[in-house]
Amino acid sequence: MDTIAAIASPPGTGAVSLIRISGSRAFQIMEQAARSLPEPRRVVLRKVRDAEGRVLDEGVVTVFAGPASYTGEDTVEFCGHGGVVVTRKVLARFIELGARPAEPGEFTQRAFLNGKMDLTQAEAVMDLISAQTDLALRSAHEQLEGRLGKQCEDIRAALLGATAHLEAYIDFPEEDIDPAVGESLRRGLVEQQERIEQLLATADQGRILREGVRTVIYGKPNVGKSSLLNRLLGYQRAIVNEREGTTRDVIEEVLNIQGIPLRMIDTAGVRQSDDAIEQEGIAMTKTQLERADLILQLDDLSRPQLDQSLEVPTGIHCLRILNKMDEEDPSWQDCKGLRISCKTGEGFSALEEELARVLSLDGQHWGDHSVAVNARHQACLTRARAALKSAIASIQHGEESELTALSLRESLTAIGEISGVVDAEEILGEIFGNFCIGK
């Protein structure tokens, strides 16, 4: 393959930058640029020079001989000064000497193609980079270690054994092979179906870890929605004013509650209004409610309860929060809800604990055994489950063994796509295209 090069450190100015080169000509390119190459896995100070011999930058060079490298190819890393201009000039020099600019995710794609990791581990690299909480980081580490790939490979191995045995019975009837098509085979397939169901049950957890719980703060104007967001964030993100209708647009921030990312969405207060802009904000509030994972319905304890009736959408988990507990009106005495004060901060520890309990996503519930599948894994597992159900139904109805074997083949293909055991050319672009340049 071509020799590729890219800046692997974040864009912008920093103390240091990292440029990575990978491919058959990586050593030659660095040797031409720096005039000498260190021994593999030794960090040595070198100067990168242009074609006229002028110094472009001075930094440390590390050489990794393939296959003992991240990509499995000969790889060189140059760590220099973090200025934008100097970094680009060094990269341009490497490209001038024969490298080509790397595509997004191409280093990790090469690691997959060279057998350094399976597809689930490759995807975990991106999860690791984008993790916003401890739980998301832990889940990414587990996947990077091959946990999900191992579970899928175990399922695939079991299905492969059953398929091979069944097809041997079909192809070589004269060999007197036990068909094992009856109850024994059915039980084995049901067991693998249950394992697939267990993995599919983690899809919502995976989405929450990667994207956050869509949490909509909902209520009438001036009940303290923006104050609740500011208090949870620990700084003033939204404008707070006694005048009703201050919030006209949707404000979104990510909040970490006991290791769980909550995508907090502060919305416009719902009321009858003749203001066109406020009406638009209220319409956006209703849209956000339909997409919510969790609704925080906020009421104002300082106002009489009869004045605060508000329709809450059904089918979405809702936590009722009663604000301004320090100014509670007697009409709220028998009302159930979590009492807080955005003004004093009272009740917020209990609120965080209640959020973790409601979502059942604290560390105890997750544990070290959790594997959170992503949307691609979910689609593959769903197809595998459907094909497996067809195979089981085929056995139960006494259909031809060829039909059972065909369904098993479909299930095997879907499971194999998760870790890239089968030909996964169509999904590679989608997966690695989401990576940053240089990774």
C-alpha positions in Angstrom: 0.0 0.0 0.0 1.0 3.6 -0.3 3.0 5.3 2.4 0.8 7.7 4.2 1.4 10.7 6.5 -0.7 12.9 8.7 -0.7 15.2 11.7 -2.0 13.0 14.6 -2.3 15.8 17.2 -5.3 18.0 17.6 -5.6 21.0 15.2 -4.4 24.4 16.4 -1.4 25.7 18.3 0.0 23.7 21.2 3.3 22.9 22.9 4.0 19.9 20.7 2.7 18.3 17.6 2.8 14.7 16.4 3.2 13.6 12.7 2.8 10.0 11.8 4.2 8.2 8.7 3.2 4.6 7.9 4.1 2.3 5.0 6.9 0.7 3.1 8.8 4.0 2.5 8.3 5.4 6.0 11.9 4.8 7.0 13.3 6.1 3.7 11.3 9.3 3.9 12.3 10.1 7.5 16.0 9.3 6.7 15.9 11.7 3.8 14.3 14.4 5.8 16.4 14.0 9.0 19.6 12.7 7.3 19.8 9.7 9.7 17.3 7.2 11.3 17.5 6.0 14.9 17.2 2.3 15.9 13.6 1.0 16.3 11.9 1.9 19.5 14.5 4.5 20.5 13.5 8.2 20.9 16.2 10.3 19.3 16.5 14.1 18.7 16.6 15.0 15.0 16.2 18.0 12.7 13.9 17.9 9.7 15.3 19.8 6.8 13.8 21.0 3.5 15.2 20.2 0.0 17.9 23.0 0.4 19.0 21.7 3.8 17.3 24.4 5.9 16.0 23.3 9.2 12.2 23.2 9.3 11.9 21.9 12.9 13.7 20.0 15.6 12.0 17.3 17.5 12.2 13.6 18.6 11.8 10.7 16.1 10.6 7.2 17.1 10.8 4.3 14.7 8.5 1.2 14.9 9.4 -1.6 12.5 6.5 -3.6 11.2 4.7 -5.8 12.1 5.4 -4.6 15.7 3.7 -1.2 15.2 0.2 0.2 15.5 -0.6 -0.3 11.8 1.5 -3.4 11.4 3.6 -1.6 8.9 6.9 0.3 9.2 5.9 3.5 11.1 7.7 6.6 12.1 6.5 9.3 14.5 8.0 12.8 14.6 7.1 14.9 17.7 8.0 18.6 17.1 6.9 22.0 18.1 3.2 22.7 18.1 2.9 25.7 15.9 0.4 25.5 13.0 2.8 26.7 10.3 5.8 24.7 11.3 3.8 21.5 11.6 2.3 21.9 8.2 5.7 22.6 6.7 7.1 19.4 8.2 4.1 17.4 6.9 4.6 19.0 3.5 8.2 17.9 3.4 7.2 14.3 4.1 4.7 14.4 1.3 7.3 15.9 -1.0 9.5 13.0 -0.3 6.9 10.4 -1.4 4.2 10.1 1.2 0.6 10.9 0.5 -1.9 12.6 2.9 -3.8 10.0 5.0 -7.5 9.7 4.8 -9.6 9.9 8.0 -9.1 6.8 10.1 -6.7 5.3 7.6 -4.0 4.4 10.2 -6.5 2.4 12.2 -8.0 0.9 9.0 -4.6 -0.4 8.1 -4.3 -1.9 11.6 -7.5 -3.8 10.9 -6.5 -4.9 7.4 -3.1 -6.1 8.8 -4.7 -8.1 11.5 -3.7 -5.9 14.4 -7.3 -5.6 15.6 -10.8 -6.6 14.6 -13.6 -4.1 13.6 -15.0 -3.8 17.1 -11.6 -2.9 18.5 -11.1 -0.4 15.7 -14.4 1.3 16.5 -13.4 1.3 20.2 -10.5 3.6 19.3 -13.0 6.3 18.3 -15.1 5.6 21.4 -12.0 6.0 23.5 -11.2 9.4 21.9 -14.7 10.8 22.3 -15.5 9.3 25.7 -17.0 12.0 28.0 -17.4 10.1 31.2 -15.7 7.4 33.2 -18.3 4.8 32.3 -17.9 5.6 28.6 -14.1 5.3 28.9 -14.4 2.0 30.7 -16.7 0.6 28.0 -14.4 1.8 25.3 -11.4 0.1 27.0 -13.3 -3.2 27.3 -14.2 -3.1 23.7 -10.6 -2.2 22.8 -9.4 -5.2 24.7 -11.6 -7.3 22.4 -14.4 -8.2 24.8 -17.3 -7.7 22.3 -15.3 -9.3 19.5 -14.7 -12.3 21.7 -18.3 -12.8 22.6 -19.4 -12.5 19.0 -16.7 -14.9 17.9 -17.9 -17.4 20.5 -21.4 -17.2 19.1 -20.1 -17.5 15.5 -17.9 -20.5 16.4 -21.0 -22.3 17.8 -23.1 -21.5 14.8 -20.2 -22.5 12.5 -20.0 -25.9 14.1 -23.7 -26.5 13.8 -23.7 -25.3 10.2 -20.7 -27.4 9.2 -22.2 -30.5 10.8 -25.6 -30.0 9.1 -24.1 -29.3 5.7 -21.8 -32.4 6.0 -25.0 -34.4 6.6 -26.6 -32.9 3.5 -23.6 -33.2 1.2 -22.4 -36.7 2.3 -25.5 -38.8 3.1 -23.6 -42.0 2.5 -21.2 -41.3 5.4 -23.9 -42.0 8.0 -23.4 -38.7 9.7 -25.7 -38.0 12.6 -27.9 -35.1 11.4 -28.5 -33.8 14.9 -31.3 -31.8 13.4 -33.8 -32.6 16.2 -34.1 -31.3 19.7 -30.3 -31.2 20.3 -29.6 -28.8 17.4 -32.6 -26.7 18.3 -31.5 -26.3 21.9 -28.0 -25.2 20.7 -29.4 -22.6 18.4 -31.8 -21.3 21.1 -28.9 -20.9 23.4 -27.0 -18.8 20.8 -30.2 -16.8 20.2 -30.3 -15.9 23.9 -26.7 -14.8 23.8 -27.5 -12.5 20.9 -30.5 -11.1 22.8 -28.3 -10.3 25.7 -26.0 -8.3 23.5 -28.9 -6.5 21.8 -30.1 -5.5 25.3 -27.0 -3.3 25.7 -27.9 -1.2 22.6 -29.6 1.6 24.6 -26.7 1.6 27.1 -24.3 2.0 24.2 -26.2 4.9 22.7 -26.4 6.6 26.0 -22.7 6.2 26.7 -21.8 7.6 23.3 -24.5 10.3 22.8 -25.8 10.9 26.3 -29.3 10.7 27.8 -31.5 13.3 26.0 -32.8 15.1 29.1 -35.4 17.8 28.4 -36.1 20.4 31.2 -39.8 21.1 30.8 -42.2 23.5 32.5 -44.0 26.8 32.4 -42.2 30.1 32.1 -40.1 31.3 35.0 -40.3 28.1 37.1 -36.5 27.9 37.2 -35.6 25.8 34.2 -32.5 27.8 33.2 -31.5 28.1 36.9 -31.7 24.3 37.1 -29.4 24.0 34.1 -26.9 26.5 35.5 -26.9 24.9 38.9 -26.2 21.5 37.5 -23.5 22.7 35.2 -21.9 24.8 38.0 -21.7 28.0 35.9 -24.1 30.4 34.2 -24.9 29.0 30.8 -28.4 30.3 30.3 -29.8 33.8 31.0 -31.9 34.0 34.1 -34.4 36.8 34.6 -37.7 37.3 36.5 -39.3 38.3 33.2 -41.3 35.4 31.7 -40.3 34.1 28.2 -36.6 34.9 28.6 -35.6 31.5 27.0 -36.6 31.6 23.4 -34.2 29.0 21.9 -33.1 25.5 22.9 -29.9 25.4 24.9 -28.0 22.1 25.0 -25.1 21.1 27.2 -23.6 17.8 28.3 -23.5 17.0 32.0 -21.8 14.2 33.9 -24.0 12.7 36.6 -22.2 9.9 38.5 -20.4 8.7 35.3 -23.5 9.1 33.0 -23.5 11.7 30.2 -26.8 13.7 30.3 -27.4 15.8 27.3 -29.3 18.6 29.1 -31.7 20.5 27.0 -33.2 23.8 28.4 -36.4 24.7 26.5 -38.7 27.6 26.3 -41.5 27.8 28.9 -44.8 26.5 27.6 -47.7 28.9 27.7 -50.2 30.8 25.5 -48.3 33.6 23.7 -48.9 36.1 20.9 -45.2 36.6 20.4 -44.1 35.0 17.1 -40.5 34.3 18.4 -41.8 32.8 21.6 -44.3 30.6 19.7 -41.4 29.3 17.7 -39.5 28.4 20.9 -42.5 26.6 22.3 -42.9 24.6 19.1 -39.2 23.6 19.4 -39.9 22.6 23.0 -42.6 20.2 21.8 -40.3 18.7 19.2 -37.6 18.1 21.9 -40.1 16.4 24.1 -40.9 13.8 21.4 -37.2 13.0 21.1 -36.4 12.9 24.8 -35.1 9.9 26.8 -36.0 11.6 30.1 -38.1 14.6 31.0 -37.4 16.8 34.0 -40.8 18.4 34.7 -40.2 21.5 36.7 -42.8 23.2 38.9 -42.6 26.4 41.0 -43.5 25.7 44.7 -43.9 29.4 45.4 -47.0 29.7 43.2 -50.4 28.0 44.0 -50.5 24.5 42.6 -53.8 25.1 40.6 -51.9 27.6 38.4 -49.4 25.1 37.2 -51.3 22.3 35.4 -49.2 21.2 32.4 -49.6 18.2 30.1 -46.7 15.8 30.2 -46.2 13.4 27.2 -46.9 9.8 27.8 -44.5 6.9 27.1 -41.3 8.9 28.2 -39.7 8.6 31.6 -40.5 11.7 33.6 -39.1 12.9 36.9 -41.1 15.6 38.6 -39.0 18.3 40.3 -40.4 20.9 42.6 -38.3 24.1 42.7 -38.2 26.9 45.3 -38.7 24.6 48.3 -37.6 27.5 50.5 -40.7 29.4 49.4 -43.3 26.6 49.3 -46.9 27.5 49.0 -49.2 25.4 51.3 -51.2 24.1 48.3 -48.2 21.8 47.5 -48.1 20.1 50.9 -49.4 16.7 49.6 -47.7 16.8 46.2 -45.1 14.2 45.5 -41.9 15.2 43.8 -38.3 15.9 44.4 -38.0 19.2 46.2 -35.0 21.4 45.4 -34.0 25.0 45.5 -32.0 26.4 42.6 -31.3 29.5 44.7 -29.7 27.7 47.7 -28.6 24.4 46.1 -30.6 22.4 48.6 -31.8 19.0 47.3 -29.3 18.7 44.4 -27.4 15.8 45.9 -30.6 13.9 46.2 -31.5 14.9 42.6 -28.3 13.4 41.2 -28.8 10.2 43.1 -32.4 10.0 41.9 -31.3 10.6 38.3 -28.8 7.7 38.6 -31.5 5.5 40.2 -34.2 6.3 37.6 -31.9 5.5 34.7 -30.5 2.4 36.5 -27.1 3.4 35.0 -24.9 3.7 38.1 -21.6 1.8 38.4 -23.2 -1.0 40.3 -25.7 -1.7 37.5 -23.1 -1.5 34.8 -20.3 -3.4 36.4 -17.2 -4.6 34.6 -19.1 -7.2 32.5 -21.1 -4.7 30.5 -20.6 -4.5 26.7 -22.4 -1.7 25.0 -23.0 -2.3 21.3 -23.3 0.6 18.8 -25.8 1.1 16.0 -23.9 -1.0 13.5 -23.5 -3.9 15.9 -27.2 -3.7 16.7 -28.2 -3.9 13.0 -25.9 -7.0 12.5 -27.2 -8.7 15.6 -30.8 -8.0 14.6 -30.2 -9.7 11.3 -28.4 -12.6 12.9 -31.3 -13.0 15.4 -33.9 -13.0 12.6 -32.0 -15.6 10.6 -31.5 -17.8 13.7 -35.2 -17.6 14.4 -35.9 -18.8 10.9 -33.5 -21.7 11.4 -35.1 -22.7 14.7 -38.6 -22.5 13.1 -37.4 -24.6 10.2 -36.4 -27.4 12.6 -39.6 -27.2 14.6 -41.7 -27.5 11.4 -39.7 -30.4 10.1 -38.6 -28.5 6.9 -35.8 -29.6 4.6 -32.3 -29.4 6.2 -31.2 -27.2 3.3 -33.5 -24.5 4.4 -32.1 -24.7 8.0 -28.6 -24.5 6.7 -29.4 -21.5 4.5 -30.7 -19.6 7.5 -27.7 -20.5 9.6 -25.4 -19.2 6.8 -27.3 -15.9 6.9 -26.9 -15.7 10.7 -23.2 -16.5 10.4 -22.6 -13.8 7.9 -24.3 -11.1 10.0 -22.4 -12.1 13.1 -19.1 -12.2 11.2 -19.7 -8.6 10.0 -19.4 -7.3 13.5 -15.8 -8.1 13.9 -15.0 -8.1 10.2 -14.4 -11.9 9.8 -16.3 -11.9 6.5 -15.8 -9.6 3.6 -16.7 -6.2 5.1 -15.6 -3.9 2.3 -18.9 -2.1 2.2 -18.8 -1.1 5.8 -15.2 0.0 6.1 -15.7 3.4 4.6 -18.6 4.2 6.9 -16.7 3.1 10.0 -13.3 4.7 9.4 -14.7 7.8 7.7 -15.8 9.0 11.2 -12.2 9.1 12.5 -10.1 12.1 12.7 -7.2 12.6 10.3 -4.0 11.0 11.7 -5.8 8.3 13.5 
